[in-house]
Amino acid sequence: MTKDVIALTEKMPDPVTVLAGLYAGGPDLRINTLADGAVTQLCTPAGHPLLSVEAPLLLQVPGEVTRLLGPRTQAPDIPLWWTEARATTAFEEAERLAGSFAGRLATVLGGSVWPPETAHTDTVSLCTDTTAAPAAEATPPAVDVLTDQAALVIQDRPLIPMTSWLSDALSTAIATERALQIVTPPHARLTLPTRLALSGHPHRWVVQHPDSGYYDGLSGAELHWADGAFAPLTDTGGKTRIADAFRSPAHTPTASGERQLRLSLRTLHRATDDLLLGTALETAFQHFTGAPPTGWSTAEPINLPWSTRQLTDLARTRAQQSAPTWLIAIGTPDRPAIATTRITHTPAGIEEHTTLALGYGPDEPVPLSTLPDLAETLATRHGLTSLLTTLHTARRDLTVTPHLESPPLPVSFTLGPAPLRNLGLTHAENPPLGPTPLRLGPTTARALHYPLGDGTDPGAWTTLQRLNQHLTSGPGRPTSH
């Protein structure tokens, strides 16, 4: 059952129109606001949330509707307004309320509703008895079940993006020392930002399969509900059991020849008044796609046109609040490319940790030979400290399915000028068992580029591990990947 409903409109949903849409449940329901007015909730007379509506978002980046909602989605031309409503799973009427709210917005403002079958403009009467129990403890709007151990988010959309709903749920889970666990059906996929957000323990992607029960969509571990959270099942020997459904992918990138190139790059800058952040990411996009990112945002959908000045201003504001900045950048629709960047203010300076992924089809060559040129540019102009590049068989569209994938294989590693100076050129240049590095840049900004393989040799991980041990044993002990 779909729980998220989105109105895509030509005109901005003003407060009066939003309020009129919320009267889809009749005049007896209550309206509350959360997050300093960014979220409006429709509640029962007893205070139970029925429907949460996020502030309308002006979408100015081409391709986002198709990327997140599918190629068949009918929508106005950009710029358009994206208004997302989330219905609670606790009341049968909530989803119809969401459909009526979105349908009324689309009718008045011009536009469409996703999913289209949910749209209508009828008044929805609340028939469920809500007086038997008091209103539940306040939870983030995206959270369906909150226990002492976990915050569960139930999603039934084909692609699960890192929306502001999910970002808020993740922040709440981390702040309260809970696990964020996203529960989906087996046909769901994750965007790369959502996949990366779930990388940290104890967060989890829980897949509910009609035949295999519950399993982890990233590791394949069979799961069961225990002590307020989903946890792995083990056999009599204590070994984690892997679900059969995880081993049987519905989409096989291996057969289709699809691949993903992934770069993990770190930069360090002195905190100066004229510093512009995001330039290393922009350079990498330009190198691989021939253009800078088309847009950026702190959540999906990506709604803002690309601007290093605007993202730098945001990072400065966040730094004044002693908070890091996390953002997403996207490429053009014809060249799949997406990146996440975390910006932090440290005693050493301003650090940017970026993961960039690019998708390639079977007839698209992966430009591995150009990596030294990119590494040199990043090292000499953009404060590169390290760059790890991997290649693996995976979907060209950069989404993640709940099935077994081949692991990424290292292609190259670059050590930037600052850690190289601390470590010493002689030590860094002479790993006892290889590989032999390539010198990049002038003497004043020397970097070393270590070739590790062509993305097909599993032994490259052993080579990288030996190299990492050698580099971290030197006097400067640079940060390792």
PELIN-V625483 format. One record per backbone hydrogen bond with DSSP energy under -0.5 kcal/mol. CO is the residue of the C=O (numbers start at 0). NH is the residue of the N-H. If there is no record, write none. Layout:
# PELIN-V625483
CO_NH + CO_NH
This chain:
# PELIN-V625483
2_86 + 4_84 + 5_7 + 5_113 + 6_8 + 6_82 + 7_111 + 8_80 + 11_13 + 13_17 + 14_18 + 15_19 + 16_20 + 17_21 + 18_22 + 19_22 + 20_23 + 21_24 + 22_25 + 23_123 + 25_28 + 29_42 + 31_40 + 33_36 + 33_37 + 33_38 + 34_37 + 37_54 + 38_33 + 39_52 + 40_31 + 40_42 + 41_49 + 41_50 + 42_29 + 43_46 + 47_43 + 49_87 + 50_41 + 51_85 + 52_39 + 56_58 + 56_81 + 57_59 + 58_78 + 58_79 + 59_61 + 60_63 + 62_66 + 63_67 + 64_68 + 65_69 + 69_72 + 79_58 + 80_8 + 80_82 + 81_56 + 81_83 + 82_6 + 83_53 + 84_4 + 84_86 + 85_51 + 90_93 + 92_96 + 93_97 + 94_98 + 95_99 + 96_100 + 97_101 + 98_102 + 98_119 + 99_103 + 100_104 + 101_105 + 102_106 + 103_107 + 104_108 + 105_109 + 108_10 + 109_9 + 111_7 + 113_5 + 114_117 + 115_118 + 122_124 + 124_126 + 127_129 + 139_142 + 144_151 + 148_178 + 149_146 + 149_151 + 150_180 + 151_143 + 151_144 + 152_154 + 152_182 + 157_188 + 158_160 + 159_190 + 160_162 + 161_299 + 162_166 + 163_167 + 164_168 + 165_169 + 166_170 + 167_171 + 168_172 + 169_173 + 170_174 + 171_175 + 172_177 + 173_176 + 178_150 + 178_180 + 179_203 + 180_152 + 180_182 + 181_183 + 181_205 + 182_154 + 183_207 + 184_187 + 187_401 + 188_159 + 189_399 + 190_194 + 191_195 + 192_196 + 193_197 + 195_198 + 199_202 + 203_181 + 203_205 + 204_206 + 204_216 + 205_183 + 205_207 + 206_208 + 206_214 + 207_185 + 208_212 + 212_208 + 213_222 + 214_206 + 215_219 + 219_242 + 220_215 + 221_232 + 222_213 + 223_225 + 223_230 + 225_228 + 228_225 + 230_223 + 232_240 + 234_237 + 238_234 + 240_221 + 242_245 + 242_246 + 243_246 + 243_247 + 244_247 + 245_403 + 246_248 + 250_252 + 251_255 + 252_256 + 252_257 + 257_393 + 258_359 + 259_261 + 259_391 + 260_357 + 261_389 + 262_264 + 262_355 + 263_387 + 264_353 + 265_384 + 265_385 + 266_351 + 268_349 + 269_271 + 271_274 + 277_281 + 278_282 + 279_283 + 280_284 + 281_285 + 282_286 + 283_287 + 284_288 + 284_289 + 284_290 + 285_289 + 293_305 + 294_329 + 295_303 + 296_327 + 300_302 + 302_59 + 303_295 + 306_310 + 307_311 + 308_312 + 309_313 + 310_314 + 311_315 + 312_316 + 313_317 + 314_318 + 315_319 + 316_320 + 317_320 + 317_322 + 318_321 + 324_342 + 326_340 + 327_296 + 328_338 + 329_293 + 329_294 + 331_334 + 335_358 + 336_330 + 337_356 + 338_328 + 339_354 + 340_326 + 340_342 + 341_343 + 341_352 + 342_324 + 343_345 + 343_350 + 345_348 + 348_345 + 348_350 + 349_268 + 350_343 + 351_266 + 351_353 + 352_341 + 353_264 + 354_339 + 355_262 + 356_337 + 357_260 + 359_258 + 360_363 + 362_364 + 364_366 + 365_367 + 366_369 + 367_370 + 369_373 + 370_374 + 371_375 + 372_376 + 373_377 + 374_378 + 375_379 + 376_380 + 377_381 + 377_383 + 382_267 + 384_415 + 385_265 + 386_413 + 387_263 + 388_410 + 388_411 + 389_261 + 390_408 + 391_259 + 391_393 + 394_397 + 399_189 + 400_402 + 408_390 + 409_454 + 410_451 + 410_452 + 411_388 + 412_449 + 413_386 + 413_415 + 414_447 + 415_419 + 416_420 + 417_421 + 418_422 + 419_423 + 422_474 + 423_427 + 424_428 + 426_429 + 430_433 + 434_436 + 437_448 + 439_446 + 441_444 + 442_445 + 446_439 + 447_414 + 447_449 + 448_437 + 448_450 + 449_412 + 455_457 + 456_459 + 457_460 + 458_462 + 459_463 + 460_464 + 461_465 + 462_466 + 463_467 + 464_468 + 465_469 + 466_470 + 467_471 + 468_472 + 469_472 + 470_473 + 470_477
